[in-house]
Amino acid sequence: MYRLANYSADCQTGAMIRAFLVALLLASPASAMPFCAGPERITCVVDGDTVWIDGEKIRLASIDAPEAGGKCFAERDLAARSAEFLRRFLEAGDPAIERSGMDRYGRTLARIWVGRAEAGEALVAAGLARPWKGHREDWCN
């Protein structure tokens, strides 16, 4: 239904990642990870590639996720699903943050791990994001 440009994964590795993610997401939550609301943001999910953790705004470095205010229904729908997936992913355990710098908006660029799974890789494997290529790509074509 949604096209992810030029991304192919090894089927066996993809199946293993999906099985691990299902087990991870079915586990009881380590702590609540709400969606961000209001001006005070301590620990919450903004969208499919941005979160606040302990007062630090973090942009997932490895992916391009669709925008909630996207220009077509398909992008907005996928954005809601990617944000929900990320929220559940982060609730499944204690996140470990691997920082790699700052973006032009002052957000920390990082990879976030829960156990042995990395958030960006999990979103891509689930078809809810695509690998970052240095620029945003259109989600509506």
C-alpha atoms as an extended CHARMM CRD file, in Angstrom:
* protein
*
       141  EXT
         1         1  MET       CA              0.0000000000        0.0000000000        0.0000000000  PROA      1               0.0000000000
         2         2  TYR       CA              2.7430000000        2.4740000000        0.9070000000  PROA      2               0.0000000000
         3         3  ARG       CA              5.7900000000        2.5920000000       -1.3030000000  PROA      3               0.0000000000
         4         4  LEU       CA              9.2130000000        2.8470000000        0.3040000000  PROA      4               0.0000000000
         5         5  ALA       CA             11.6290000000        3.9420000000       -2.3950000000  PROA      5               0.0000000000
         6         6  ASN       CA             14.4620000000        1.5450000000       -3.2120000000  PROA      6               0.0000000000
         7         7  TYR       CA             14.5020000000       -0.2880000000        0.1200000000  PROA      7               0.0000000000
         8         8  SER       CA             14.9300000000       -4.0230000000        0.1200000000  PROA      8               0.0000000000
         9         9  ALA       CA             15.7080000000       -6.1980000000        3.1350000000  PROA      9               0.0000000000
        10        10  ASP       CA             16.9810000000       -9.6900000000        3.4840000000  PROA      10              0.0000000000
        11        11  CYS       CA             13.8040000000      -11.7430000000        4.0750000000  PROA      11              0.0000000000
        12        12  GLN       CA             15.2880000000      -13.9170000000        6.7800000000  PROA      12              0.0000000000
        13        13  THR       CA             16.7260000000      -10.9740000000        8.7070000000  PROA      13              0.0000000000
        14        14  GLY       CA             13.4560000000       -9.0640000000        8.2550000000  PROA      14              0.0000000000
        15        15  ALA       CA             11.4500000000      -12.0070000000        9.5920000000  PROA      15              0.0000000000
        16        16  MET       CA             13.7470000000      -12.2680000000       12.6090000000  PROA      16              0.0000000000
        17        17  ILE       CA             13.4330000000       -8.5410000000       13.2880000000  PROA      17              0.0000000000
        18        18  ARG       CA              9.6230000000       -8.6830000000       12.9870000000  PROA      18              0.0000000000
        19        19  ALA       CA              9.4280000000      -11.6860000000       15.3570000000  PROA      19              0.0000000000
        20        20  PHE       CA             11.6410000000       -9.8990000000       17.8730000000  PROA      20              0.0000000000
        21        21  LEU       CA              9.5580000000       -6.7210000000       17.6200000000  PROA      21              0.0000000000
        22        22  VAL       CA              6.3060000000       -8.5940000000       18.1630000000  PROA      22              0.0000000000
        23        23  ALA       CA              7.7510000000      -10.2120000000       21.2930000000  PROA      23              0.0000000000
        24        24  LEU       CA              9.1320000000       -6.8560000000       22.4270000000  PROA      24              0.0000000000
        25        25  LEU       CA              5.8550000000       -5.0110000000       21.8970000000  PROA      25              0.0000000000
        26        26  LEU       CA              3.7840000000       -7.6910000000       23.6110000000  PROA      26              0.0000000000
        27        27  ALA       CA              5.9260000000       -7.5450000000       26.7340000000  PROA      27              0.0000000000
        28        28  SER       CA              4.5980000000       -5.5220000000       29.6370000000  PROA      28              0.0000000000
        29        29  PRO       CA              5.6180000000       -1.8620000000       29.4540000000  PROA      29              0.0000000000
        30        30  ALA       CA              8.6620000000       -0.7190000000       31.4200000000  PROA      30              0.0000000000
        31        31  SER       CA              7.2200000000        2.7900000000       31.7560000000  PROA      31              0.0000000000
        32        32  ALA       CA              4.5740000000        4.9340000000       30.1470000000  PROA      32              0.0000000000
        33        33  MET       CA              5.6210000000        6.9210000000       27.0790000000  PROA      33              0.0000000000
        34        34  PRO       CA              2.8220000000        9.3710000000       26.2970000000  PROA      34              0.0000000000
        35        35  PHE       CA              2.4100000000       11.4990000000       23.2070000000  PROA      35              0.0000000000
        36        36  CYS       CA              3.5920000000       15.0760000000       23.7320000000  PROA      36              0.0000000000
        37        37  ALA       CA              0.8590000000       17.5570000000       24.6180000000  PROA      37              0.0000000000
        38        38  GLY       CA              1.1630000000       21.0900000000       25.8950000000  PROA      38              0.0000000000
        39        39  PRO       CA              4.2560000000       23.2120000000       26.3660000000  PROA      39              0.0000000000
        40        40  GLU       CA              6.0030000000       21.0740000000       29.0030000000  PROA      40              0.0000000000
        41        41  ARG       CA              7.8030000000       18.1520000000       27.3970000000  PROA      41              0.0000000000
        42        42  ILE       CA              9.9380000000       15.9250000000       29.5820000000  PROA      42              0.0000000000
        43        43  THR       CA              9.5180000000       12.3690000000       28.2490000000  PROA      43              0.0000000000
        44        44  CYS       CA              7.0950000000       11.9040000000       25.3480000000  PROA      44              0.0000000000
        45        45  VAL       CA              6.7570000000       11.0440000000       21.6510000000  PROA      45              0.0000000000
        46        46  VAL       CA              6.3770000000       13.9380000000       19.1990000000  PROA      46              0.0000000000
        47        47  ASP       CA              6.0670000000       11.8790000000       16.0080000000  PROA      47              0.0000000000
        48        48  GLY       CA              7.6230000000        8.8810000000       14.2730000000  PROA      48              0.0000000000
        49        49  ASP       CA             11.1680000000       10.2230000000       14.4230000000  PROA      49              0.0000000000
        50        50  THR       CA             11.2460000000       12.7400000000       17.2900000000  PROA      50              0.0000000000
        51        51  VAL       CA             10.9700000000       12.1660000000       21.0380000000  PROA      51              0.0000000000
        52        52  TRP       CA             11.7160000000       13.9110000000       24.3010000000  PROA      52              0.0000000000
        53        53  ILE       CA             13.5590000000       11.8100000000       26.8800000000  PROA      53              0.0000000000
        54        54  ASP       CA             14.3530000000       13.3380000000       30.2800000000  PROA      54              0.0000000000
        55        55  GLY       CA             13.9790000000       16.8590000000       28.8680000000  PROA      55              0.0000000000
        56        56  GLU       CA             16.2010000000       16.2540000000       25.8100000000  PROA      56              0.0000000000
        57        57  LYS       CA             14.6720000000       16.5700000000       22.3350000000  PROA      57              0.0000000000
        58        58  ILE       CA             15.9550000000       13.7170000000       20.1780000000  PROA      58              0.0000000000
        59        59  ARG       CA             15.6340000000       13.1690000000       16.4210000000  PROA      59              0.0000000000
        60        60  LEU       CA             16.2010000000        9.5900000000       15.2720000000  PROA      60              0.0000000000
        61        61  ALA       CA             19.3040000000        9.8920000000       13.1040000000  PROA      61              0.0000000000
        62        62  SER       CA             18.8370000000        6.9360000000       10.8240000000  PROA      62              0.0000000000
        63        63  ILE       CA             15.3520000000        7.3930000000        9.3490000000  PROA      63              0.0000000000
        64        64  ASP       CA             12.8560000000        9.5730000000        7.5300000000  PROA      64              0.0000000000
        65        65  ALA       CA              9.3790000000        9.1930000000        9.0250000000  PROA      65              0.0000000000
        66        66  PRO       CA              6.2190000000       10.6850000000        7.5050000000  PROA      66              0.0000000000
        67        67  GLU       CA              4.8800000000       13.9640000000        8.9040000000  PROA      67              0.0000000000
        68        68  ALA       CA              1.6170000000       14.2510000000       10.8410000000  PROA      68              0.0000000000
        69        69  GLY       CA              0.7980000000       17.3880000000        8.8390000000  PROA      69              0.0000000000
        70        70  GLY       CA              1.6960000000       15.7010000000        5.5450000000  PROA      70              0.0000000000
        71        71  LYS       CA              0.1730000000       16.7980000000        2.2700000000  PROA      71              0.0000000000
        72        72  CYS       CA             -1.8460000000       13.6260000000        1.5990000000  PROA      72              0.0000000000
        73        73  PHE       CA             -3.9780000000       11.2160000000        3.6130000000  PROA      73              0.0000000000
        74        74  ALA       CA             -1.5290000000        8.3310000000        3.0900000000  PROA      74              0.0000000000
        75        75  GLU       CA              1.3240000000       10.3140000000        4.6830000000  PROA      75              0.0000000000
        76        76  ARG       CA             -0.7940000000       11.5200000000        7.6160000000  PROA      76              0.0000000000
        77        77  ASP       CA             -2.1000000000        7.9940000000        8.2530000000  PROA      77              0.0000000000
        78        78  LEU       CA              1.3810000000        6.4740000000        8.1200000000  PROA      78              0.0000000000
        79        79  ALA       CA              2.6550000000        9.2650000000       10.4010000000  PROA      79              0.0000000000
        80        80  ALA       CA              0.0840000000        8.3790000000       13.0810000000  PROA      80              0.0000000000
        81        81  ARG       CA              0.9860000000        4.6980000000       12.8420000000  PROA      81              0.0000000000
        82        82  SER       CA              4.7360000000        5.3760000000       13.0120000000  PROA      82              0.0000000000
        83        83  ALA       CA              4.3170000000        7.5810000000       16.0980000000  PROA      83              0.0000000000
        84        84  GLU       CA              2.2190000000        4.9080000000       17.8230000000  PROA      84              0.0000000000
        85        85  PHE       CA              4.7780000000        2.2380000000       16.9260000000  PROA      85              0.0000000000
        86        86  LEU       CA              7.6140000000        4.3710000000       18.3390000000  PROA      86              0.0000000000
        87        87  ARG       CA              5.6340000000        5.0340000000       21.5250000000  PROA      87              0.0000000000
        88        88  ARG       CA              5.0580000000        1.3080000000       22.0950000000  PROA      88              0.0000000000
        89        89  PHE       CA              8.6510000000        0.4920000000       21.1690000000  PROA      89              0.0000000000
        90        90  LEU       CA              9.9730000000        2.8920000000       23.8230000000  PROA      90              0.0000000000
        91        91  GLU       CA              7.5030000000        1.6170000000       26.4320000000  PROA      91              0.0000000000
        92        92  ALA       CA              8.8940000000       -1.9040000000       26.0330000000  PROA      92              0.0000000000
        93        93  GLY       CA             12.0880000000       -1.2210000000       27.9740000000  PROA      93              0.0000000000
        94        94  ASP       CA             14.6420000000        1.2890000000       29.1530000000  PROA      94              0.0000000000
        95        95  PRO       CA             15.9570000000        3.2280000000       26.1540000000  PROA      95              0.0000000000
        96        96  ALA       CA             19.7100000000        3.5130000000       25.6050000000  PROA      96              0.0000000000
        97        97  ILE       CA             20.6730000000        6.5940000000       23.6080000000  PROA      97              0.0000000000
        98        98  GLU       CA             23.6260000000        6.6220000000       21.1900000000  PROA      98              0.0000000000
        99        99  ARG       CA             24.1410000000       10.3240000000       20.4050000000  PROA      99              0.0000000000
       100       100  SER       CA             25.8400000000       11.4160000000       17.1770000000  PROA      100             0.0000000000
       101       101  GLY       CA             25.4940000000       15.2100000000       17.1090000000  PROA      101             0.0000000000
       102       102  MET       CA             22.9210000000       17.9520000000       16.6970000000  PROA      102             0.0000000000
       103       103  ASP       CA             20.7100000000       18.8800000000       13.7570000000  PROA      103             0.0000000000
       104       104  ARG       CA             20.1190000000       22.3930000000       12.4300000000  PROA      104             0.0000000000
       105       105  TYR       CA             17.0750000000       22.7510000000       14.7130000000  PROA      105             0.0000000000
       106       106  GLY       CA             19.0560000000       22.0530000000       17.8890000000  PROA      106             0.0000000000
       107       107  ARG       CA             17.7500000000       18.5200000000       18.3680000000  PROA      107             0.0000000000
       108       108  THR       CA             20.0850000000       15.7560000000       19.4750000000  PROA      108             0.0000000000
       109       109  LEU       CA             20.6640000000       13.2780000000       16.6490000000  PROA      109             0.0000000000
       110       110  ALA       CA             20.7480000000        9.7760000000       18.0440000000  PROA      110             0.0000000000
       111       111  ARG       CA             19.9460000000        6.1260000000       17.6870000000  PROA      111             0.0000000000
       112       112  ILE       CA             17.7560000000        4.7670000000       20.4640000000  PROA      112             0.0000000000
       113       113  TRP       CA             18.0080000000        1.1560000000       21.5550000000  PROA      113             0.0000000000
       114       114  VAL       CA             15.6050000000       -0.9020000000       23.6490000000  PROA      114             0.0000000000
       115       115  GLY       CA             17.3330000000       -4.1560000000       24.4090000000  PROA      115             0.0000000000
       116       116  ARG       CA             18.9650000000       -5.3110000000       21.1850000000  PROA      116             0.0000000000
       117       117  ALA       CA             16.5460000000       -3.4720000000       18.8690000000  PROA      117             0.0000000000
       118       118  GLU       CA             17.1640000000        0.0050000000       17.4520000000  PROA      118             0.0000000000
       119       119  ALA       CA             14.1300000000        2.2660000000       16.9970000000  PROA      119             0.0000000000
       120       120  GLY       CA             14.9350000000        3.4870000000       13.4830000000  PROA      120             0.0000000000
       121       121  GLU       CA             15.6810000000        0.0070000000       12.1570000000  PROA      121             0.0000000000
       122       122  ALA       CA             12.4770000000       -1.2790000000       13.7610000000  PROA      122             0.0000000000
       123       123  LEU       CA             10.3740000000        1.4640000000       12.1210000000  PROA      123             0.0000000000
       124       124  VAL       CA             11.9200000000        0.7570000000        8.7100000000  PROA      124             0.0000000000
       125       125  ALA       CA             11.4790000000       -3.0150000000        9.1140000000  PROA      125             0.0000000000
       126       126  ALA       CA              7.8150000000       -2.4230000000       10.0060000000  PROA      126             0.0000000000
       127       127  GLY       CA              7.3130000000       -0.3190000000        6.8510000000  PROA      127             0.0000000000
       128       128  LEU       CA              6.5920000000        2.8410000000        8.8680000000  PROA      128             0.0000000000
       129       129  ALA       CA              9.7000000000        4.8280000000        7.8920000000  PROA      129             0.0000000000
       130       130  ARG       CA             12.5330000000        4.6630000000        5.3910000000  PROA      130             0.0000000000
       131       131  PRO       CA             16.2970000000        5.0190000000        5.7080000000  PROA      131             0.0000000000
       132       132  TRP       CA             17.4800000000        8.6310000000        5.8870000000  PROA      132             0.0000000000
       133       133  LYS       CA             19.1980000000        9.7520000000        2.6570000000  PROA      133             0.0000000000
       134       134  GLY       CA             20.2110000000       13.2280000000        3.7870000000  PROA      134             0.0000000000
       135       135  HSD       CA             16.9350000000       14.8810000000        2.7780000000  PROA      135             0.0000000000
       136       136  ARG       CA             13.1850000000       14.4260000000        3.0770000000  PROA      136             0.0000000000
       137       137  GLU       CA             11.4540000000       12.5750000000        0.2950000000  PROA      137             0.0000000000
       138       138  ASP       CA              7.8520000000       12.7940000000       -0.8460000000  PROA      138             0.0000000000
       139       139  TRP       CA              5.5070000000       10.2910000000        0.8470000000  PROA      139             0.0000000000
       140       140  CYS       CA              2.5830000000       11.0100000000       -1.4640000000  PROA      140             0.0000000000
       141       141  ASN       CA              3.8170000000        9.6230000000       -4.8040000000  PROA      141             0.0000000000
